[in-house]
Amino acid sequence: MAKDAEDRRFPTGPLPLGALIPRLTRPAFKKRSPAGAQLMADWPSVVGPALAAVTAPLRLSAGTLTLACAGPVAMELQHMAVELIGRINAHLGRVAVERLLIVQQALPGAPAAPPRPKPVTLPDALAARIAALPEGELREALAKLALGVYRKR
């Protein structure tokens, strides 16, 4: 009786926090499921460091986990799909992933392609001495050696 009397007395009064949480979290969970967020946070511990280095979970929706992978790893993931789904579901404690969608793309946070080396120019005196040598394999070998030495500087 006390609870009903309190509800009727303060219809616009303060609400318990538990009544507000579902209304606040529903929009966020529509965009990203809690299982998907947990999976993305724990990805290296779920699949191991070697596989985590070349794969990344993108989204989990309707039982389909979309994985980004680099190059030839996609074929290996297809062969490991059943084992991988089992590991993921065991980690989450329920059947959240039923199938994998594998997408080949650059991984988020992957290092960019290494910059191209600058063209190497030899000092004029050295280039003149190499040019003075007779044509042949020795001249070509010394020119390559000089370029290798000056590339490191």
C-alpha positions, 0 to 999 in steps of 0.5 A: 500500500505504501508504494501505491500511495507514493506513486499517486502522491508524486506523479511528476516526482523523481524517478528511480535511476533504474527506470531511466537507464533503458531509455538512455541506453537504447539508442546507443545499443541500437547502433552497437550491441553490447556484445559487439562492443565487448568483442571489439575491446577483447579481440586480441584475447579472443583470437590471439595476438597473431590473428589480431594483428591481421584482423579487426572486427568491424560490426556485429549485427543479426548474428553476423560478425563482419571482419576486416582482414589484410590480403591472403588472411581471408582464405585462412579465416574461411577455413577457421570460421567454425573454430573462430565462431566457437571461440567468440561465442565461448568468450561472450558466454552466449551464441551471438555470432552465427556466421562471419562476413570477411572483408578484405580492406586495410585494417584500422590503425594499420601503418601506411605504406613506407615512404619511397627512398629519395633518389641518391646522387653521388658526389661529383668527384666520385661520379667522375672517377667511376665514369673514367673506368672502362665499360663493364661489370666492374664499373657497374658493380662499383657504381651500385656499391657507391649508390648503396654506401651513399643511400645509407647517409 
